[in-house]
Amino acid sequence: MSSSCSHLLDALKDCLLHSDCVLKQGHLPSECLKNHTHELPEACQSLRKATFECKRGMLDMRKRFRGNNVDIPPPPPKAPEQTTAASA
């Protein structure tokens, strides 16, 4: 495979190995990608989509000259932390 998608594949593998689907439920990473995609964290789902777009871009003849520029998506924003009234 081309090296343009290797960083995405590595990030997706790492995300899958640290997901609850693999760690807590004991599924294989391939099972999580095929059958349990709705249970994956948003970061893994966005990496899965970016990997798909990267592989798709490798076949796109228009990108042969421009380059296959698919990058790792930024992490989703974290929810603001709520402070407790008891600490005041």
N, C-alpha and C positions, 0 to 999 in steps of 0.2 A: 504494500500500500504506500501511497505517496506520503511524504513527511509533512504535508500541509495539514493533515488531519490527525497526526499522531498525538499532538498535545491535547486535543479534544478527547481522543480515545483514552488516554492516560487519566485525564480528569474524570471522565465518566466511570472508568473502572474503580478509581479511588472513591468516588461518591457512592457507587453501588456497594462497595465493600463496607462502607461505614453507615449504610442505611439500616433502618429497623427491619426491613424486609429480609435482609441477610442475617443481621446480628440477632434479632429477637425471635423472628419467625423461622429461621433456619433454612430459608430457600436458597437455591443457587442464584448467583447474579443473573444468569441467562433466564431463569424462570421469572425473576423479578421484572426483567425487561419485556418478556413476552406476555406474561399472565397477570402481573400485579403492578402495572404502570401507574394506576390511580393511587396506589399506596406509597409511591416514592415521593421524597421531598421535592419541592419546587426546583431546587438547584439541580437535582438529577434529571428532572423532566426537561429543564431548559438545556442541559448538556446533551441530552438525548436528541433533542430537536436540532441543536447546533451541529452535532455529529452527522445527522441525516442530511442537513443542508450542505455540509462540507463534502460528504460523499457524492451528493447530487451535483455539486459544483465541479467535481472532478470530471464528470461526463459532459458538462456544458461547454460547447465549442466556443461560445463567446468569452468564457473566462480563461481560455488558453493563453490569450495575450495579456489580459488584465491581471490575471492571477487569482487564485482561489483564496480570497481573504475572508475567512470565517474565523472569528475570534471567540474566546471563552466569554460567555455572557456574564454581566455583572451580577453579583448575588442580590437576591430580593431584599428590599429594605426591611429592617427589623421593626417590630411593633414598639411603640414608645413604652417605656417602663412606667408603671403606675406606682406612686409612692403611697404608703399607708398613712392614715391619719393618726395612728397611735404613736408614730415617731415624732410628731409635732409637739 
